[in-house]
Amino acid sequence: MSIQWTFIAGYLYFEIAVVSILLLPIASPRKWNQFFKSRLFAMFREHAAIYFYVLLAVLTLFSMDAIREMRKYSHSHEAGVHGHLASEMKGNVKLFRAQRNFYITGFAIFLAFVIRRLVKMIIIQAELLDRAESIIKEAEAAKDLAKTTMLAQKMQSAGDSSNYQDIKSQLELTEKLLDEEKNRGLRLEEEICEWKAKYHSLCAIEDELD
């Protein structure tokens, strides 16, 4: 195997290792998100799109070269040209190498898209978890405020019944706020379940391909 194909094969093994690490429950989405936003990853993140498309272009060029070699040596066999046994075996070896190189570049390109998609989904999942926690905290704070307001209103109503309408309107406003926070929490839970389903389906597709 030549130097360039050794490099591409090594890159393919690196991609397989990265996908395995991202799929294994080693760290939570929040920790992965912190790593992606860390200073260590900052230099790569600033030019990530450029690196991705340059690498994709290089892999595509090597893939086209492998396809050209496959067509070249497969046509010679289809034409029925048979020469010396040594030269025929040499042609078979070159055809096998071209097919191997095509598979290497093809899987490398596929895993590049898989890694990019996994990183995006992990970041989105971490952001959804943070939003869910913030909404839950807001709902709990609104609930505590409602309890405090109701207690204060009861004490006020015991001393002065003329404030009944004000107390009632405040209670209705508090209940309305609680209902809105509950609805926001339910919508966020549905969104999280949807992303989890997409994540598991992507993992299932990758397992079938492997």
Secondary structure, 3 states (H helix, E strand, C coil): CCHHHHHHHHHHHHHHHHHHHHHCCCCCHHHHHHHHCCHHHHHHHHCHHHHHHHHHHHHHHHHHHHHHHHHHHHHHHHCCCCCCHHHHHHHHHHHHHHHHHHHHHHHHHHHHHHHHHHHHHHHHHHHHHHHHHHHHHHHHHHHHHHHHHHHHHHHHHHHCHHHHHHHHHHHHHHHHHHHHHHHHHHHHHHHHHHHHHHHHHHHHHHHHHC
